[in-house]
Amino acid sequence: MVEDKFKKSDDKHVQNKVMKNELQEAKEYMADMQEIIEGSFDGILVTDGEGTVLLVNQSYVRHTDIQKEELLGRNVRELINPVWMKNSVALLAIEQRQPVSMHHTTRNKKSIMVTGTPIFDNNGAIKRVVVNTRDISEIYALREELLKAKEMERIYFDQMNNRDIQEPPGLSAWSNDIVISNPKMREIYSLAKKVCNFNAPILISGESGVGKEMLAKFMHRESAIRKNKPLVAVNCGAIPENLLESELFGYTEGSFTGASKGGKQGLFQAADGGTLLLDEIGEMSQNLQVKLLRVLETRTVTKIGSTEPIPIDISLIAMTNKNLEELVQEGTFREDLYYRLNVINFVLPPLRDRSEEILPLSLRFLNQFNKQYGQTKSLTYEVVQEMIDYPWPGNTRQLKNVIENMVVLSNNEYLQLNDLPWLADQGHHDTSSEKEKKSLHDMLDGYEKSILERLKSKGLSSREIACELHVDQSTIVRKLQKHQLK
């Protein structure tokens, strides 16, 4: 009996040892599995046959924004909610006993593709479900970039095949000299077309060279009652105050020393029935601001040296590259005049915020200067891309000057990167034959690299760049390494 007792004790000891070994092996196995799935770029989650989470990697956490503590040991049924998880692909795989894929928008608004694959034991029962997630927001972003690149390529080659192209894509149907393809600019010009027949004062503001005068002239041409009448423009910042007053209001004979015999008609009178453009209105002196306010209130003008008011019928369009509200607060611009002018206000976005117009504008200017100077220059794709990435502090006026500069100075029939004024001394010497051999994939790679270079130049970290482009940080890190930018 004693021997039997010892034998049972030994058996129990052996069994415990075996169980400990098996438990240790299981722990090591799970640790190995965790290391393996952590090496996956895709998100991985593993459940048992009932949907209880056994394993999950960090990529899954990153894709879904659900922490491991919320997942491990819990059944996926507990995670279902009407906001960011209306169904579970793991449960669908268990119910349908086959792989299931679905598109899912996570609670951090990220688009992912989720696939659940059931694993069966020898008896046909589901013992595991492997859930795989893949971030497809990057795919969507690349698809958008591809579509843009294809459209740009189409426009580019249209231009290459037709040097006499008259209306590049994006040209407004309203005018032969206006390029509009930006949604904000379309909205502005649509509204301008609507209000141009009213007599309310109009204020156009925006950076220098952004196209304020172009919009003003468009409104004059589109006005049914004023298009055949005078269009008079004056720059308030380019004329001294005493001369500006006489230019605007006119004067009578002998009203001041040097006054012309018979007096002179002012610009208000000259524009009667038509449109008067007052550019750089923020430069006007307060003395003249008072007189301008009176003209707007009474619809009359009084010449210097006279007391007789003269009725006028004009459409007044004021333009400025300054913030008039700030000038009002500083006390350099009259508040009452500001509100009188600001009945209808158009704020034109800078060229850097409407990059889709850079190519059609460039083609328009290129055709113009080719004809003017008897040239047949063409833009290469790389030059177009560089111009799209450039910030254009001088806006459309600067773009026009750059195109004219290249047409006049470049010896290349196909304009190169080193023909661009800001790159002329940086040693860009790619041959045109090398450029022509580039595939669309190469072009997209170049576009992707230029985007990353621009964001890095702003001092952004890989995480900040990822937020800016709405992709994973790991994606940005990988692409920075790919383009040797890290």
C-alpha positions as CSV (number, residue, x, y, z in Angstrom):
1,M,0.0,0.0,0.0
2,V,2.8,2.3,0.8
3,E,4.3,1.6,-2.6
4,D,0.9,2.4,-4.2
5,K,0.8,5.6,-2.3
6,F,4.2,6.6,-3.4
7,K,3.4,5.6,-7.0
8,K,0.2,7.8,-7.0
9,S,2.3,10.7,-5.6
10,D,4.9,10.2,-8.3
11,D,2.1,10.1,-11.0
12,K,0.6,13.3,-9.6
13,H,4.0,15.0,-9.5
14,V,4.6,13.9,-13.1
15,Q,1.2,15.1,-14.2
16,N,1.8,18.5,-12.6
17,K,5.2,18.7,-14.2
18,V,3.6,17.9,-17.6
19,M,0.9,20.5,-17.1
20,K,3.5,23.1,-16.1
21,N,5.5,22.3,-19.2
22,E,2.4,22.4,-21.4
23,L,1.4,25.8,-19.8
24,Q,4.9,27.1,-20.3
25,E,4.9,25.9,-23.9
26,A,1.5,27.5,-24.5
27,K,2.8,30.8,-23.0
28,E,5.9,30.7,-25.2
29,Y,3.7,29.8,-28.2
30,M,1.4,32.8,-27.5
31,A,4.4,35.0,-27.1
32,D,5.9,33.8,-30.4
33,M,2.5,34.3,-32.1
34,Q,2.3,37.9,-30.7
35,E,5.7,38.7,-32.0
36,I,4.8,37.3,-35.4
37,I,1.6,39.3,-35.7
38,E,3.3,42.4,-34.5
39,G,5.5,42.1,-37.5
40,S,2.5,42.5,-39.8
41,F,1.8,45.9,-41.4
42,D,-1.9,45.0,-41.5
43,G,-4.0,44.8,-38.4
44,I,-4.6,41.3,-37.0
45,L,-7.1,40.2,-34.4
46,V,-7.7,36.5,-33.5
47,T,-10.8,35.2,-31.6
48,D,-11.8,31.7,-30.5
49,G,-14.8,30.0,-32.1
50,E,-17.2,32.0,-29.9
51,G,-15.8,35.4,-30.7
52,T,-13.6,36.0,-27.6
53,V,-10.5,38.0,-28.5
54,L,-7.2,36.0,-27.9
55,L,-4.6,38.0,-29.8
56,V,-4.4,41.5,-31.3
57,N,-1.5,43.4,-32.8
58,Q,-0.6,47.1,-32.6
59,S,-1.5,47.7,-36.2
60,Y,-5.1,46.7,-35.4
61,V,-5.1,49.2,-32.5
62,R,-3.8,51.9,-34.8
63,H,-6.3,51.2,-37.5
64,T,-9.4,51.0,-35.3
65,D,-8.4,53.3,-32.4
66,I,-9.5,50.5,-30.0
67,Q,-6.9,49.8,-27.3
68,K,-5.7,46.2,-26.5
69,E,-7.2,46.5,-22.9
70,E,-10.6,47.0,-24.5
71,L,-10.2,43.9,-26.7
72,L,-8.3,41.0,-25.0
73,G,-10.5,38.5,-23.2
74,R,-13.7,40.2,-24.3
75,N,-16.2,38.9,-26.8
76,V,-16.6,41.0,-29.9
77,R,-20.4,41.1,-29.2
78,E,-19.6,43.5,-26.3
79,L,-18.0,45.9,-28.8
80,I,-21.0,46.3,-31.1
81,N,-22.6,49.7,-31.0
82,P,-24.7,51.9,-33.3
83,V,-22.0,54.5,-33.8
84,W,-18.7,53.0,-34.9
85,M,-19.2,49.2,-34.9
86,K,-22.6,48.3,-36.1
87,N,-21.5,44.8,-36.9
88,S,-18.5,42.5,-36.4
89,V,-16.8,40.7,-39.3
90,A,-15.7,38.0,-36.8
91,L,-19.3,37.2,-35.9
92,L,-20.4,37.2,-39.6
93,A,-17.6,34.8,-40.4
94,I,-18.8,32.5,-37.5
95,E,-22.4,32.7,-38.7
96,Q,-21.7,32.2,-42.4
97,R,-18.8,29.8,-41.8
98,Q,-16.8,31.4,-44.6
99,P,-14.5,34.4,-45.1
100,V,-16.3,37.8,-45.0
101,S,-15.0,41.2,-46.0
102,M,-16.5,44.6,-45.4
103,H,-15.7,48.3,-45.5
104,H,-15.6,49.9,-42.1
105,T,-15.3,53.5,-40.9
106,T,-13.7,53.5,-37.5
107,R,-14.5,55.8,-34.5
108,N,-11.6,58.0,-35.6
109,K,-13.2,58.3,-39.0
110,K,-10.6,56.2,-40.8
111,S,-11.6,54.0,-43.7
112,I,-10.4,50.4,-43.4
113,M,-11.1,47.1,-45.1
114,V,-11.8,44.3,-42.7
115,T,-11.8,40.6,-43.5
116,G,-12.7,37.7,-41.1
117,T,-11.6,34.2,-41.9
118,P,-12.8,31.2,-39.9
119,I,-10.4,28.3,-39.1
120,F,-11.9,24.8,-38.6
121,D,-10.8,21.9,-36.5
122,N,-10.8,18.3,-37.7
123,N,-14.5,17.9,-36.8
124,G,-15.5,20.9,-38.8
125,A,-16.1,23.2,-35.8
126,I,-14.8,26.8,-35.9
127,K,-11.9,27.0,-33.5
128,R,-10.5,30.4,-34.5
129,V,-11.4,33.5,-36.5
130,V,-8.6,35.6,-37.9
131,V,-9.6,39.2,-38.6
132,N,-7.4,41.2,-40.9
133,T,-7.6,45.0,-41.3
134,R,-6.1,47.2,-43.9
135,D,-6.0,51.0,-43.9
136,I,-7.5,52.1,-47.3
137,S,-7.5,55.8,-46.7
138,E,-4.0,55.9,-48.3
139,I,-5.4,54.0,-51.3
140,Y,-8.2,56.6,-51.6
141,A,-5.7,59.4,-51.3
142,L,-3.5,57.9,-53.9
143,R,-6.5,57.3,-56.2
144,E,-7.3,61.0,-55.9
145,E,-3.7,62.0,-56.7
146,L,-3.7,59.5,-59.6
147,L,-6.9,61.0,-61.1
148,K,-5.4,64.5,-60.7
149,A,-2.2,63.4,-62.3
150,K,-4.0,61.7,-65.2
151,E,-6.1,64.9,-65.8
152,M,-2.9,67.0,-65.7
153,E,-1.2,64.6,-68.1
154,R,-4.2,64.8,-70.5
155,I,-4.2,68.6,-70.4
156,Y,-0.5,68.7,-70.8
157,F,-0.4,66.4,-73.8
158,D,-3.4,68.3,-75.3
159,Q,-1.3,71.4,-75.1
160,M,1.7,69.6,-76.6
161,N,-0.3,68.3,-79.6
162,N,-2.1,71.6,-80.2
163,R,0.1,74.7,-79.9
164,D,-2.7,77.0,-81.0
165,I,-5.1,75.8,-78.3
166,Q,-7.5,78.7,-77.6
167,E,-9.4,77.6,-74.6
168,P,-7.5,75.5,-72.1
169,P,-9.7,73.3,-69.7
170,G,-11.1,75.5,-67.0
171,L,-11.7,78.5,-69.2
172,S,-14.9,80.3,-68.3
173,A,-17.7,80.3,-70.9
174,W,-18.3,83.9,-70.0
175,S,-15.0,85.5,-71.3
176,N,-12.1,84.7,-73.6
177,D,-9.5,86.0,-71.2
178,I,-10.6,84.5,-67.8
179,V,-9.5,81.1,-66.5
180,I,-11.7,79.7,-63.8
181,S,-11.6,76.1,-62.5
182,N,-11.4,76.6,-58.8
183,P,-14.8,76.1,-57.0
184,K,-14.4,79.2,-54.9
185,M,-13.5,81.4,-57.9
186,R,-16.5,79.9,-59.8
187,E,-18.7,80.9,-56.9
188,I,-17.3,84.4,-56.9
189,Y,-17.7,84.9,-60.6
190,S,-21.2,83.5,-60.5
191,L,-22.2,86.0,-57.8
192,A,-20.4,88.8,-59.6
193,K,-22.4,88.0,-62.8
194,K,-25.6,88.2,-60.6
195,V,-25.0,91.5,-58.9
196,C,-23.3,93.4,-61.8
197,N,-26.5,95.1,-62.9
198,F,-27.1,96.7,-59.5
199,N,-25.8,100.1,-58.4
200,A,-24.7,99.0,-54.9
201,P,-21.0,99.7,-54.2
202,I,-18.7,96.7,-54.5
203,L,-15.5,96.0,-52.6
204,I,-13.0,93.5,-54.0
205,S,-10.1,92.6,-51.7
206,G,-7.2,90.1,-52.0
207,E,-3.5,89.9,-52.3
208,S,-1.6,91.9,-54.9
209,G,-1.7,90.3,-58.3
210,V,-4.6,88.0,-57.4
211,G,-6.9,89.2,-60.2
212,K,-9.0,91.9,-58.6
213,E,-9.0,94.2,-61.6
214,M,-9.9,91.2,-63.9
215,L,-13.0,90.6,-61.8
216,A,-14.0,94.3,-61.9
217,K,-13.6,94.4,-65.6
218,F,-15.6,91.2,-66.0
219,M,-18.5,92.8,-64.0
220,H,-18.4,95.9,-66.2
221,R,-18.6,93.7,-69.4
222,E,-21.4,91.6,-68.0
223,S,-23.5,94.5,-66.9
224,A,-26.4,94.9,-69.4
225,I,-26.8,98.6,-68.5
226,R,-23.1,99.7,-68.3
227,K,-21.1,97.4,-70.7
228,N,-21.3,100.0,-73.6
229,K,-20.5,102.9,-71.3
230,P,-17.0,104.1,-70.0
231,L,-14.8,102.0,-67.8
232,V,-12.5,104.3,-65.9
233,A,-9.8,103.0,-63.5
234,V,-7.6,105.1,-61.1
235,N,-4.9,103.9,-58.7
236,C,-5.4,105.9,-55.5
237,G,-2.0,105.0,-54.2
238,A,-0.1,106.1,-57.3
239,I,-1.3,109.8,-57.3
240,P,-0.5,112.5,-54.7
241,E,-3.5,113.6,-52.6
242,N,-3.9,117.1,-54.2
243,L,-3.7,115.7,-57.7
244,L,-6.0,112.8,-56.9
245,E,-8.7,115.1,-55.7
246,S,-8.6,117.1,-58.9
247,E,-8.5,113.9,-61.0
248,L,-11.5,112.5,-59.3
249,F,-13.7,115.5,-59.0
250,G,-12.4,117.8,-61.7
251,Y,-12.1,121.6,-61.3
252,T,-13.3,124.9,-62.6
253,E,-11.2,127.5,-64.4
254,G,-9.1,129.5,-62.0
255,S,-9.9,127.3,-59.0
256,F,-6.2,127.1,-58.2
257,T,-2.8,128.1,-59.6
258,G,-2.0,126.2,-62.8
259,A,-5.6,125.2,-63.4
260,S,-6.3,124.6,-67.1
261,K,-8.3,127.2,-69.0
262,G,-11.9,126.2,-69.0
263,G,-11.5,123.8,-66.1
264,K,-11.4,120.0,-66.3
265,Q,-13.9,117.2,-66.1
266,G,-13.2,114.7,-63.3
267,L,-13.1,110.9,-63.5
268,F,-16.5,110.6,-61.8
269,Q,-18.0,112.6,-64.6
270,A,-15.9,110.7,-67.2
271,A,-17.3,107.4,-65.9
272,D,-20.9,108.7,-65.9
273,G,-23.2,105.9,-67.0
274,G,-20.4,103.3,-66.7
275,T,-18.0,102.0,-64.1
276,L,-15.4,103.7,-61.9
277,L,-12.6,101.4,-60.5
278,L,-10.8,102.8,-57.4
279,D,-7.8,100.6,-56.9
280,E,-5.8,100.7,-53.6
281,I,-8.7,102.4,-51.9
282,G,-6.9,101.9,-48.6
283,E,-4.3,104.4,-49.6
284,M,-6.8,107.3,-50.0
285,S,-6.4,110.1,-47.5
286,Q,-9.1,110.7,-44.9
287,N,-9.9,114.1,-46.4
288,L,-10.7,112.4,-49.7
289,Q,-12.5,109.6,-47.9
290,V,-15.0,112.2,-46.6
291,K,-15.7,113.5,-50.1
292,L,-16.0,110.0,-51.5
293,L,-18.5,109.2,-48.8
294,R,-20.6,112.2,-49.8
295,V,-20.5,111.2,-53.5
296,L,-21.8,107.8,-52.6
297,E,-24.5,109.2,-50.3
298,T,-25.8,111.9,-52.7
299,R,-24.9,110.4,-56.1
300,T,-23.5,113.8,-57.0
301,V,-20.0,115.3,-57.5
302,T,-18.9,118.9,-57.0
303,K,-15.9,120.2,-58.9
304,I,-13.0,122.0,-57.1
305,G,-13.8,125.7,-57.1
306,S,-17.6,125.1,-57.6
307,T,-20.6,124.8,-55.3
308,E,-22.9,123.3,-58.0
309,P,-23.5,119.5,-57.5
310,I,-23.4,117.4,-60.7
311,P,-25.6,114.3,-60.7
312,I,-23.7,111.1,-61.7
313,D,-24.8,107.6,-62.5
314,I,-21.9,105.2,-61.9
315,S,-21.2,101.7,-60.6
316,L,-18.3,102.1,-58.1
317,I,-16.0,99.2,-57.6
318,A,-13.3,99.7,-54.9
319,M,-10.3,97.4,-54.7
320,T,-7.6,96.8,-52.0
321,N,-4.9,94.4,-51.0
322,K,-5.1,95.6,-47.4
323,N,-7.4,94.6,-44.6
324,L,-9.7,97.6,-44.3
325,E,-11.2,96.4,-41.0
326,E,-7.7,96.7,-39.5
327,L,-7.3,100.1,-41.0
328,V,-10.6,101.1,-39.4
329,Q,-9.4,99.9,-36.0
330,E,-6.1,101.8,-36.5
331,G,-8.0,105.0,-37.4
332,T,-6.6,105.4,-40.9
333,F,-9.8,104.5,-42.7
334,R,-13.2,105.9,-42.0
335,E,-15.6,103.4,-40.5
336,D,-18.6,104.9,-42.2
337,L,-17.0,104.8,-45.6
338,Y,-15.9,101.2,-45.0
339,Y,-19.5,100.1,-44.3
340,R,-20.7,102.1,-47.3
341,L,-18.3,100.4,-49.6
342,N,-18.7,97.0,-48.1
343,V,-22.2,96.4,-49.4
344,I,-21.1,93.6,-51.6
345,N,-17.6,92.2,-50.8
346,F,-15.6,89.7,-52.8
347,V,-12.4,88.2,-51.3
348,L,-10.3,86.6,-53.9
349,P,-8.2,83.6,-52.8
350,P,-4.5,83.6,-53.5
351,L,-3.2,81.5,-56.4
352,R,-1.5,79.1,-54.0
353,D,-5.0,78.2,-52.7
354,R,-6.3,77.5,-56.2
355,S,-3.5,75.4,-57.6
356,E,-5.9,73.7,-60.2
357,E,-5.8,77.0,-62.1
358,I,-2.0,77.2,-62.4
359,L,-1.8,74.9,-65.4
360,P,-4.6,76.4,-67.5
361,L,-3.3,79.9,-66.6
362,S,0.2,78.9,-67.6
363,L,-1.0,77.5,-71.0
364,R,-3.0,80.7,-71.6
365,F,0.0,82.9,-70.9
366,L,2.3,80.6,-72.8
367,N,0.2,80.8,-76.0
368,Q,-0.1,84.5,-75.6
369,F,3.7,85.1,-75.3
370,N,4.5,82.5,-78.0
371,K,2.4,84.5,-80.4
372,Q,3.7,87.8,-79.2
373,Y,7.4,86.9,-79.5
374,G,7.1,84.4,-82.5
375,Q,8.1,81.4,-80.4
376,T,6.9,77.8,-80.1
377,K,7.9,77.0,-76.5
378,S,6.2,74.2,-74.6
379,L,6.0,73.3,-70.9
380,T,7.5,70.0,-69.7
381,Y,5.6,68.0,-67.1
382,E,8.3,68.6,-64.4
383,V,8.0,72.4,-64.9
384,V,4.3,72.3,-64.6
385,Q,4.6,70.2,-61.4
386,E,7.2,72.6,-59.9
387,M,4.9,75.6,-60.7
388,I,2.0,73.9,-59.0
389,D,4.1,73.3,-55.9
390,Y,5.5,76.9,-55.8
391,P,3.7,79.3,-53.4
392,W,3.4,82.2,-55.8
393,P,3.6,85.2,-53.5
394,G,2.9,87.5,-56.4
395,N,-0.1,85.4,-57.5
396,T,-1.3,85.5,-61.1
397,R,0.7,88.6,-62.0
398,Q,3.9,86.8,-61.0
399,L,2.9,83.6,-62.9
400,K,2.4,85.7,-66.0
401,N,5.8,87.4,-65.6
402,V,7.5,84.0,-65.1
403,I,6.0,82.5,-68.3
404,E,7.1,85.6,-70.3
405,N,10.6,85.4,-68.7
406,M,11.0,81.8,-69.8
407,V,9.6,82.3,-73.3
408,V,12.0,85.3,-73.9
409,L,15.2,84.0,-72.2
410,S,15.1,80.2,-72.5
411,N,17.0,78.6,-75.4
412,N,15.0,75.4,-75.0
413,E,12.0,74.6,-77.1
414,Y,10.7,72.5,-74.2
415,L,11.0,74.6,-71.1
416,Q,13.1,73.0,-68.4
417,L,13.3,73.2,-64.6
418,N,16.4,75.4,-64.8
419,D,14.4,77.9,-67.0
420,L,12.3,78.7,-63.9
421,P,13.8,81.9,-62.3
422,W,13.9,80.5,-58.8
423,L,15.7,77.3,-60.0
424,A,17.9,78.8,-62.6
425,D,21.0,78.5,-60.5
426,Q,20.3,75.2,-58.8
427,G,21.8,72.9,-61.5
428,H,18.7,71.1,-62.9
429,H,20.0,69.6,-66.1
430,D,17.7,66.7,-66.9
431,T,17.5,66.3,-70.6
432,S,14.1,66.5,-72.3
433,S,14.5,63.0,-73.7
434,E,14.9,61.6,-70.1
435,K,11.7,63.5,-69.1
436,E,9.7,62.2,-72.1
437,K,10.6,58.6,-71.1
438,K,9.1,58.9,-67.6
439,S,6.1,56.7,-67.0
440,L,2.9,57.8,-65.2
441,H,4.2,55.8,-62.2
442,D,7.5,57.8,-62.2
443,M,5.4,61.0,-62.4
444,L,3.3,60.0,-59.5
445,D,6.4,59.1,-57.5
446,G,7.8,62.5,-58.3
447,Y,4.5,64.2,-57.2
448,E,4.4,62.1,-54.0
449,K,8.0,63.1,-53.2
450,S,7.4,66.8,-53.9
451,I,4.4,66.7,-51.5
452,L,6.5,65.1,-48.7
453,E,9.4,67.5,-49.4
454,R,7.1,70.5,-49.1
455,L,5.6,69.3,-45.8
456,K,9.0,68.5,-44.4
457,S,10.3,71.9,-45.3
458,K,7.6,73.3,-43.0
459,G,9.3,71.4,-40.1
460,L,6.5,68.9,-39.7
461,S,7.2,65.5,-38.0
462,S,6.2,62.2,-39.6
463,R,3.2,62.1,-37.3
464,E,2.1,65.6,-38.3
465,I,2.6,64.8,-42.0
466,A,0.4,61.7,-41.5
467,C,-2.3,63.8,-40.0
468,E,-2.1,66.4,-42.8
469,L,-2.4,63.7,-45.5
470,H,-4.9,61.5,-43.5
471,V,-2.8,58.3,-43.6
472,D,-1.0,56.2,-41.0
473,Q,2.3,57.5,-39.6
474,S,3.9,54.2,-40.6
475,T,2.9,54.9,-44.2
476,I,4.7,58.3,-44.1
477,V,7.8,56.8,-42.4
478,R,7.9,54.1,-45.2
479,K,7.5,56.7,-48.0
480,L,10.1,59.1,-46.4
481,Q,12.5,56.1,-46.4
482,K,11.6,55.3,-50.0
483,H,12.4,58.8,-51.2
484,Q,15.4,59.1,-48.9
485,L,13.9,62.0,-47.1
486,K,14.1,60.7,-43.5
